[in-house]
């Protein structure tokens, strides 16, 4: 029996690619935004969870698109001032800075993509935050989100 080295190497490469992509898959859950004492739901998102230094650093970099009701939730172990930037991010994003009680502190709307060698601006929470929810740029305004809204996940 003769073996085709090219085919075998191709299958090994494909297997390795599948294995690596499976390892980089982040946990997903749902988050919803509600307003006021009535807890009226104003939006719902399927989100990926970034809860390690590696996932915080990579975030939504290099994503060519993001579904309108998709996002990424950054979960930090402590409450602190948060600063984000858009280095190597290809799509505009809204950033919802959220406190430990799950209330939106402030929203950075339409943070624009940025790539080297350009100097990228930074975006800050206006108070200490424990979470940051990134969603497609323009969605927060389109859905009427505002500071004080609750985020459940």
N, C-alpha and C positions, 0 to 999 in steps of 0.2 A: 504494500500500500504506500503510495507516495503522498506526502503532505505538501500543501501549498503554504509556504512561509508567509506570503503576503496576506492570505486569508486568515491564518492563525493570528498574526500580529494585529490585523484589523479587528478581529473578534476580541482579543485581549484589550485593545484600546477602547473599544466600545464598552466592554464590561467595566473597565476602570472608570470611564466617564460616567456611566450609570451609577456606580458605587459612590463616586465623589459627589454627584448631584444629589443623591439621596442623603448624604451626610450633611449637605449644606441646607437642606430643607428646614425651614423654621416652623415651630408650632403655630397653629392657626386657631383663632377663636373669633367670637363676635363681640363687638363693642357697640353700644348705642348711646346716643346723646339725648338727654331729656332736659326740659326747662321747668323751673319753678317748683312750687309745692305740689302741683298736680302731677309732676313727673311725666308730663306729656312728651312722648317720644318724637324727636324731630329728625333723627337720622339713625341709620344702622349701617355698620361696616363689617366686612370680613377682614380681620387683621392678622398680620404675622407678629410674633412676639420676639423682640430683641432684648435679651436679658443677660447678656454676657459682654465683657469688654470687646470681644471680637465682633459680635453682631452690632454693638453700638457703633463701632468704628466704621463698619461697612454699610450699615443702614440700607437705603434704597439706591445706593450708587449703581451706575451702569444699567439701570432699568430703562428700557425704551418706552415703556408704557405702564400705566396703572389703571385698573378698572375704576369706574366712577365711585363704586362703593367698596373699595379696597383701601388698605393702609397698613402702616406699621406702628406698633406701640412699643416705645422704649420704656422699659421698666428698670428703675434704678433702686438700689438697696437703701438709699437715704434721700432726705429732702435737702436740696441745695440749689443755688442759682444754676441754671442750665444755659449752655451756649451751644448752638448748632451752626453748621455751615453746609454748603451745597457742593463741595468739591467732588468732581466726577459724577454728579447727579445730572441726568439727562432731561428730566422733566420738572416743570414747576410744581412746588408743593406748598400746602398750607400746613403750618405747625401749630398744634394746640398744646400749650404748656399747661400742665395739670398738677394741682397740689395733692397732698396725701389724702385729702378727703374726697378726691375725685372731682373737684370743681375746676373748670377752666379758669386759669389765671389771666392769660392773654393769648391772642391768636396772631401769628405772623402769616399774613396772606401772601400768596403767590411768590414765595421765595424762588428766585430764578436760578436755572442751571448755571453751573460754573465749572470751568476746567482749567488746568494748568496751561500755560504759565500765568494766567490771569490771577490777580489777588481776589479771593472770594470774600464777600462780606460775611459777618457773623450775625446771628439772630439770638436774642436773649429772652429768658423769662423775666417778667417784671417783678417777680417774687420767687422765693424758693419753690422748686417743683420736684416731684418724684416721678412723674411720667411725662412723656411727650408723644402725642399722636400725630403722625404725618399722614396726610390724605392728599388726593390730587388737588393741584392749585385751582383756586376759585370755588371749590365745593363748600367751604365754610360760609362764604358770603351767599352763595346760591341757596343754601339750606337755612340761612338766617341764624347761624351759630353765633354765640357771643360769650364774653366773659361772664362767669357765674353759672353757666350751664353745667349739668352733671354728666360725667362719662362713666358708664357702667361696663364692666368686662369681667 
